[in-house]
Amino acid sequence: MYKGQKVVDVHGHMTTPDRFRNYAMGLMSIRSPGTEPLKISDDELDHSLGEHVTALDKRNIDVQLISPRPVAMLHWESPHIQEQWCTVTNDVIAQTVRLHPDRFGGIAQLPQSNEHDTSNCTAELERCMTTLGFAGAVLNPDPSGMRDVPGVNEEYWYPLYEKAQELDAPLLVHPSITKDKRVRAIPHNYQINNVWEEYLATLLYIATDVFEVFPRLKVVICHAGGALSRHRDSDIRDGDPLRKDIQERFVNNLFFDTCVYDGSFMRAAVDQKGVDAMLFGTEIGAAMRTDVVSLIDALPSLTDEDKIKIFNTNPRRVYTHLEV
């Protein structure tokens, strides 16, 4: 809680027992969909969630939206394997939410692939939103890790955008692994992909007509948009500065989470994007990271009203299917 308001975290990842990833390894090893569905008992799953729930309590987080761990989405796999893994993943997320409905909400994995456009994602998105009761879905802008699919502004993505707009399902832009050989020497090099792909997505959404074609589409970009603009007043489109675009033109479409752990970066991100565009996010699972609630609370430029917007009002405004 923060000053009597629930703290809603829009960026968390699922915590699972070993059986979950073992099932994925089996799918990849035999190269064909398994005949037996994954079965995790409620007791087994709940036991694995113990540290996760404790972490939320310690960080004063009341409700968290959980999505698949990006490095485990397997979007680089063959479509027939990815589709089964996607279904299994979403079913386990739904099971997690059912076990702790007051603490978790679901964010869906979609069966993305570089072998086709996003039309194959719409049925799973609809299942997750209407049958499983999820709040939104993840959009991986680089599913293969090879940077070989069209940019997020292109018609390749239109089937997904149309369905997401129809269902009022916000899309959380979160990349996964990269196969770029240049970054192999860098530990946790998928983080480099996050910076590039998230910042690129931000600029593409701002510089093109996506939100004119889909005026009710809502997109949330992780990690405060990946990077800061070093040209605060640079012209991105039609003479409008980047900051003005986010704070005025796309106030109902384009959002960013606060999943950063450096105070100076956080301060600059909120300043550049604007309070109304920022949604509280931490990426906390079972692992403990920076106390992001305290990090935001310590920002001298924010009023209590600003902080409540970030912690509560903005997440609830964007994720309308989440009951808080």
N, C-alpha and C positions, 0 to 999 in steps of 0.2 A: 504493500500500500504506500501511496505517497499523498500526504495531506488528505487522507480520507478517500482517495480515489484508487481504484485498482490499477496496478501496473500491468500493461498488456505488451508482451514481447512477441513481435511478428517474425522473428528469425531464430528459430531453434531447430535442432535436428533430432531425429529419433534415436533412442537407445534400445538395443536389442540384445538377446542372448546370442551365444556363439552359433547356435543352430541356424540363425537367420543368414549369416554370411556363408556358412557351410553349404546351405542350399544354393546360394549363388554360385559357389565354386563348382558344385555338381552340375548346374546348368551349363557353365562354360566348359567344363571338362568333357561331357558327353556330347556336346554340340547339338543337342536337341531338347525340346521342352520335356520336362519331367512328367511322368504319368501320375505321380502322387503329389497332391497339394501339400504345402508346408503347414504343419500343425504345431503351434506353440501354445501350451496351456496358459490359462490366465495366471496361474501361480508362477510359472516360469517367467513369463513376461513381466509380471509385477515385481518379481524379485530383481530383475535386471534394471528396473526403473528406480530403485531405491535411492541411489546416489544422485540421480537426475532430479528427483523431486526435492531432495535435501538441498541441492545446489540452488534451485529456484527459491526455496525458503530463505536460504542464507543471503541471497541477493535481492530479497524483497520483491520478487516477481510473482504476481498472482496467477496470471494466465499466459500460456506460451503456445504459439502456433508451431507445430513440428512438421518438418518436411524430411525427405530422405537425405541422408548424408551425400553430398554431391559426388564425392569420389566413388561412391557405391551405386550410382544410378545406372552404370553400365551402358550409357548411350552409345558408346563406340562399338557395342556388340551387334551381332546380326539381328535384324528386326524380329525374327521368330523367337529368339531367346529374350530379347529386351521386352517383348510384349508380356510374356509370362512373368518375368521378374517384376515388371511394373505392377501387374495385378497383385502379386504376392506382397510387394512393398506397401501398396495402398491398403491392403487388407490388414496388415500388421499396424499401420498407423491408425486405422479405424479401431482396431482392438485396443490400442493404447488409449485412445480418446474415450472409449467405452469404460475402461477401467478407472480413468480419472477425468470424468467429464467437466469437473470444476477447475481443472488445471491445464488441460490441453485442448487444442483445436487442430484439425487436420489440414495440411497443405499437400496436394497430390503430386506424385511423380507422373509424368506423361511419357508414352512410348516413342520418344523422338529418335530419329535416325537421319543420317545424311543420304540415305538411299531413296527418300521420298519427301514430299512436303508434309505439312502438319495436319492434313485432313484425317490421318489415322489417329490423331490425338483426341479428336472431339468426343468420340464415344466414351473413352475412359474419363475424360473431364466431366462429362454429363453424369456418368455413374457415380463418380466421387462426390459431386455437388448435390445430386438429387437423392441418391440411395444411401451413401455413406455419411452425408451431412458435413462435408468439408467446407472450408472457408475460402479456398483458392487453390492455385497450382504453381509449380515451379516451371519457369521457362529457361532452358539452357541454350544460350545463344551460339554455342559452339559444340554441338553434341558429339562429334567425332574426335574432337581435340586437334583437328587438322585445319581448322579455319576454312572449311570447304563448303559451307552452306551460305545462302544469301544473308545480307544484313537484316537486322530486325525491322527495317522499314519496307522490305520488299514483299511482293505478293505471296511468296513462299509461306509466309506466316499468317496470311489472311484467314484461312479456315479456322485456325486456333483463335485469332482475335475475334472473329465473328461469334464463335460459340462462347468465348469468355465474356464478351459484351452481353450476349443474350442471357447468360446465367448470372451476371454480375459477379464474376469470379476474377478477383485480382490476380495478376500474373507476377510472380516473384522472380526477377532476373537473377539467376545464380549459376555461373559457369561451373565446370567440373575440371577434369584433368586436361593437360595439354600434352601433345606429342611433339612439340617443337624441340628439336634436338639442341638448340642453342642454350636451353635452360637446364639441361640435365645435371649440371654441376651444382645447381642451386638447391639447397634443402627445401622441401615442401614447395616445389616449383609450381604446383597448381595455383598457388597464391599469385604468381605473376600473371597467370591467365585471368584470374579474377580482376586484377587491376585493369588490364587491357580491355577485356570483353565488357566489363561493366561501364567503363568510361566511354568506350566506343558506342555501346547501346544508348547511353545518355545523349550523346551528340546526335546520333541517328534519329532518335525520337524527337529531339528538339528541331533538327534541321529539315525534317520532312513532314509529310501530310498525314501520318498515321492517325493522329487524333482528330483530324478532320474527316477521314474516312470512317473512323470508329470513335465517335465523340463521347461514348460512355465507357470506353475501355479504360481500365485502371492498371497501371504498371508500377511495381515497387522494385527499385534497383538496390541490391545489397551493398553493404560496406560503404554507405554514403556516396554511392555512385562510382566507387573504385578509385577515383583520383579527384583532386581539386583542380579547378581552372586557374592557371597561373596568369591568365589574362582576364581579370575580373570583369572588364567592360568590353571584351572582344565581341565583335559582331559574329553571330552564328547564322542568322537568317533574317533577311529583310531589314537589316539595320537594327534589329532588336538585340540587346545584350543578353548573354546567357542567363544571368541572374534574373533579369526581368521576365524572360520566357518562363522559367520555372515558377516564379512567384506570382505571375499574373496570367499568362496565356494557358498554362497547363495545370492550373491549381486543382482541377478535378481529375487529372489524368496521370500525372507523373509524380512519383514519391520516392523517398529514399529512407533506408533504415539507419540506425545509429550504431551499427556494429563495427565500431572502431574503438581502439583502446588507448589512444593518445589524446590528452586534453587539448593540445594546441590544434591538432587535426580536427577534433570534434568541434571546437569553437569556430574554426574557419568553415567547416562543412555546413554548420547551421547558418552561419552568416551568408554564405553563398547561395544555398538552396532556399533558405527561409524556414521559419518555424512551422508554417502550415504544411510544408512538404516533408517534414521529418517524422518518421515513425520509430518508436523505441524498438531496438533489436539488440541481441547480445551474442547469439550463436551458442549459448550455454547448453551443453548436454550434461553428461555426467562429469565432464572435466570443468574445473573452476578456472575462470578467467577474471579479468578486471571487473570490478564492481561498477558497471556502467550507470546504474541509478545514481550512485554517488558522484561519478564523473560529470554527469549532466547537471546534477543538483549544484555542483561547485562552479558552474559557468556563471560569471558575474553579469554577463550581458543578458541573461534570461530572467524574466519575471516568473513568479510562481504560476501565473496563468499560462505562460509559454511552456513551462515544464509539464504542467498537467495536460496540455495539448499533445506533447510528444509522448508522454507515458500512457495516456488514456483516450483522449478525445479523437486524435488523428487515427490511431489504429482502429477504433470502433467506427469511425466515419468511412474508412476505406474497406474494411472487412465486415460488410453488413450482415453476413451470414453467421458471424461469430456471436454467440450469446454470452454476454459478460454481465 
